[in-house]
Amino acid sequence: MVDLILTTFDWVPETPRGYVRDIRVRWALEEAGLPYRVKSVPFRARNAEHFSHQPFGQVPWLTDGDISIFESGAILLHLGERSDALMPADPRGRRLHQETDTHARQSRYLKCHSPR
């Protein structure tokens, strides 16, 4: 049985197209060689179960056994902890990866949110 389930929309309207982040998660799952399956949920019929996994009504989210994780960055960190292909197992390598990742996220945030 596959414990990893990636949930995404069955269809994406034109406005958010290209901003739905499930491709990053799919790529990481493939790169890590982790078995998973994809579950699609309807875009127009987001129900209470949907919001229990993703409080903003978005996708993707990953279910790993009894754990549910939303936000693609958090999902990628979770997958990195499960695979040496995504994040080094040794403490020094892991710290370097986390420093680089944190710097990249902050730089991107500052670039997007700084006055022009």
Residue pairs with C-beta under 8 A, 6 or more apart in sequence:
2 35
2 36
2 37
3 63
3 64
3 65
4 29
4 34
4 35
4 36
4 37
4 62
4 63
4 64
5 36
5 37
5 38
5 39
5 62
5 63
6 22
6 25
6 26
6 29
6 36
6 37
6 38
6 39
6 60
6 61
6 62
7 38
7 39
7 40
7 41
7 53
7 59
7 60
7 61
7 62
7 63
8 20
8 22
8 38
8 39
8 40
8 41
8 59
8 60
9 20
9 40
9 41
9 42
9 43
9 59
10 40
10 41
10 42
10 43
11 42
11 43
12 20
12 43
13 43
20 58
20 59
20 60
21 60
21 72
22 59
22 60
22 72
24 72
24 76
25 60
25 62
25 72
25 75
25 76
25 79
26 38
28 75
28 76
28 79
28 80
28 86
29 36
29 79
31 85
31 86
32 79
32 82
32 83
32 85
32 86
33 83
33 85
34 79
34 82
34 83
41 50
41 59
46 57
50 57
51 57
52 68
53 61
53 63
53 68
53 70
54 61
54 70
55 70
56 70
58 70
60 70
60 72
60 75
61 68
61 69
61 70
61 75
62 68
62 69
62 70
62 75
62 78
62 79
63 69
64 78
67 78
69 75
69 78
73 105
76 86
77 87
79 86
80 86
80 87
80 97
81 87
87 93
87 94
87 97
88 94
88 96
88 97
